[in-house]
Amino acid sequence: MTEILTVTLNPALDLATSCPSVSPGPKLRCGPETAEPGGGGVNVARAVVQLGGQARALVALGGANGDALERLLQERDLDLIRHEAPGQTRHSFSVTDESTGAQYRFVLSGPEWTEAQLDAVLDRLAAEAGEGDYIVLSGSMPPGCAPGWITRACDRLAGRRVVVDTSGAHLHHQATAPGPAPFVLRMDSAEARDLSGLGLETRADSAAFAEALRARGAAEIVIIARGKDGSVMATDKGRWHVTAANETVVSAIGAGDSFVGGFVKALAEGLDHPEALRHGAAAAAAAVISPGTQLCLPGDFADALPRTDLTAL
């Protein structure tokens, strides 16, 4: 199987808990907390491994929080490549209001990087990943990482298949189609609406925008997640829609990362793009019924996969 290497430059030690209700003012007495390794690339690698695949995870770690996160990753048998971060690894935490089911998510900032430190990451990735391997750049980019770094990464990592699932200024920059392009670019509907300036009310609307981005040169494959309406994908072979396979949401944490993990794992195993889209949807469906930050459990994935409905648009 082709190798998968995920990259997490701004990981987090994710804490999750709940309380009877969330309101300003009084102290909120919370229930037991869970601690999980977080960050886009970390979650993608965890999803791949939980689904029975193999992935290596390059993670930038620093300070006591970084050491704690490293121990959690080792407990989950991830093939960890530790890269020293320029400062303390950040925390993030989520609190679920038991009275409403609403989930409040708080994400702290991470350490700031210099251009030289970011270039050293690209050198290491080039050394770690071989021709044709998948390199997944997922999650937020750290402070100090200017838009355009993903383009530099695609240039430095020529011959590898770069998968990008990011947000903010980096996603906006990538949507302008600077060359060279990544293999896959994924985003959610809110991000797609922001980029397009359109409502993207229907599957066909989202698929048309995905194709416009692909034709412009933003990526070889463009995927737009539509929440409970599933996802659309545009490739040079056509456009597809896959259903979400599950409308129950217990926790949205890691659903997108689970999608990427299921999708890339399927591609690495030799499945074609539409079938890989089904696997991504099933992984996301499994993730949203798992509490906290547990991501996609294999039994839930196996149940969800037959429920996915793939349609050519």
N, C-alpha and C positions, 0 to 999 in steps of 0.2 A: 504494500500500500504506500502511496505517496505520503511523505511526511507532512505534518502540520506543526507550525511554530507560531504560537501566539505572542503578542507583544503588549505589555502593560507598563507604560511609563509613569502612570499616576494611579497606582493601586490604592486600595483602602482596606482598613480593618473594619468590616461591616458589623455593626451591632443592631439587633432588632429586639423589640419588646412590645408590650401592649399595656393599656390602662383602661379603666372603666369608661372614661370620657376625657376628651381633650378640650380644655378651655383655658383662657389666659388668667393669670393671677395666682391661684392657689398652687401649692406643690402637687404634682401629679404622681401618685403612687403607682409604680409600674410593676408588672409581673416579672417572671424570670426572663433573663436576656439570653440571646444566642449570639455567638461570635462566628463570623464566617469570613473567609478571604474574599475581597471584592475588587472590582475593577473590570472593565470590559474584557480584556484579553484573558485575565484570570478566569472569569466566568465562562468564556468560550472553551478554554482548555478543560475546565471542570465538566462542562456539558459533554464534550467529546468523550472524556474518560468515563463518565457515568453511563453513557450510552454504549460502552463497550469498545470504544476506539482508543487510539493512542495520539497524544499530543505533547509536545514540549512547550513549556511556558517560560519565556524570558520576562522576568519581573524586576523592576527597579525597586530596591528595598533600602530603607535607611532607619537607623535609630532603634529604640526599643519596640516601637510599633512594627517596624519592619521585621524584627526578629520574631515577634509574636505571629505575624502573618506568615512568615516562612515556616514556622512550626505547623501551623494549620494546613498549609499546602503540602507539607511532607506527610502529615497524617492522612491526607487524601490521596497519597501515592502519585502525586503529580511529578512528572519529570521536570524539575525546576532548574532553570538557569538563572542564578542570582546575578543581577547587575547593580552595582552600588549607586544609589540615588544621591543627589547632592544635599539631602536633608532628611528630616523625620518623615516617615510614611504617615499619611493622613488617616483620620477616622471618618466614617460616615455612619449615620444611624437612622433607623426608621421606627416609628411608633404607630401602632394600630389602635384606633378608637373602637373599643369593643361595643359601644352603644350604636354606632353607625356603620362600622366596618371600614370607615375611611382610613387611609394610610398616609401618614405624614413622613416625608423623606428629607433628611438634612445631609447635605454633602459639603464637607469642608475642603479648603484649598490644600494643595500639596506644595512641595518645595519647588523653587525656581531653577530652571536649567539654563546653561549657556549654550551658545551655538556649537562650541567645541565639544561639550559633553554630548549633545545630540548627534554630532557627527561620529563620535565614538560608538554610539549605539548602532548606527548604520554599518560601521565597519564590523562590529561584532555579529550583526545579523547576516551580513554577507559571508562571514566565516562559518556561521552555524547552519545556514540553510543552503541546500543544494539546488541544482537546476531542476525546475519543475515543481519544487516544493511549494506548499501554501504558507504564506506569511499573513497572519491576521492582525491588522492594526485596528483595535476596537476600544472604544471608550474615549473619554476626554483626553485631550493633549495637555501636558503639564504647563504651568506658568513658565514663560520664557520661550516657549515653542511657537514660533510665528507661523501664520498661514503660509503654505508653500512647502512646508517640511514633508508632507505626504508626497508631493511631486518629486522632491529630492530623493525620498525613499524609493519611489518607483524607478527612478533613474539609476540609483546606486544598486538596486536589487534586480536589475534586468535579468530575465530568464526565470525568475521565481514568479509565482502567481499571488499577487498582493490583493488581499480582501480588506476593504475599508468600511468600518461602521463607526462613524464619529459624528460630531455635531458642531453647532456654532460656526465661528469664522472659518474653521478648517473645512467644514462641509460646504459652506458658501464658496470658498475658493475652489474646491474641487469641482463644483458644479459649473464653473466657468470653463472647464475642460482644458486645463493646462497639461501639456504633454511632458513626459509619457503618462499614460493613464493606468490606473489599477485594473486588475482583472474583474473585481466585483466592487460595486458601490451600493450600500444599503442605507435606507433612511426610513423614518416613520412618516405618517400622513401629515402631521403638523409641520414637520420640516419640509416636506414636499410642497405643501401649500404656501409656506413662507418663501420658498425658492421660486415657485412658479407665479405667485401672485394670483392664483386661481383657487376656486373652491374645491376642485377635484372631488365632486360629489359621488361619482360613479366609479366602478372598477375600470371602465373604459377610459375615463378621464385620467386616472392614475397611471394606467398602462401607457396612454399616449404621452404623458409627461416623461415616464421612464424611458420610452423609446426616443423622445426628443433629446434627453440627456445622453443616451447611448450614442445616437447618431452624431451628436455634437462632439463626442469624444471624451465624455466624463469618465467612462469605464466601458469595458467590454460587455458586462452584464450589470443592469441596474435593477434593484429590487426596492419596492415601496411597500411597507407594512401598513395595512388598513385596519388594525385593531381586530374587532370582532368579525369584520368582513374578510379576514385573511390577508393575503399578500398578492401583489402582482409582480411580474418579472418580464423584462425585455432583454432579448438576446438577438444576435444576428440571424437566428433561426425563427424568430417569432415572439409573440407575447402570450403569457399564461397568467391564470388566476388560480389560487389554491384557497380553499376554505380554511377557517381557523380551527375547525374540528372540535371546538369546545367553547361555550359561552360563559362558563362559570369561572370567576376570577377570585381567588383567595389572596394572592399576592402577585403583583405585576413585576416584582423585582427579578431581573435576569431573564425575562421572557425574550427580549431581543437577542441577548447573548446566547440563549439556548437555541434560538432559531439559527443563528450563525453557526453554532457548533454542530447542530444536526445537518445543516446544509453542506458545510465544508467537509464534514466526516463522510457524507454520502458521495461527494465529488471525489474525495481521496480514495474511496473504495471502488471508483470506476463507474458510478451511476451517472446517467445523463442529467442535464440541467433540470428538466421538468420533474424528474423523479426526486432529485435532490431538493427541489422546492417543497415537495410533499414531506420529506423528512424534516426540513426546517420547520414547517408548520406544525407537525406532530410534536416536535421538541418544544416549541413555544407553548402549545396546548398543554403539554405535561407540566411545564414550568409554572403556569398561572394557577394551577390547583395545588401547588406545593406551598406550605406556609413559610414565611420568612424568606430566607435566601438559599433554600435547598435546591433550587433549579429543577431540571427535568429528571425525574426518576424513571428508570428503565421500564418498569411495569406500566406506568402511566403513558409513556411513549408508545409502547406496544399496543395499548388500548386505543390510543388516538390515531395511529397511522392508518388503520382501515377506514376511519371516518373522514379522512381528508378527501376532498373532491377536486380534481385537477381539470381545468377547462382551458382550451386554447382560445384566445380572444382574437 
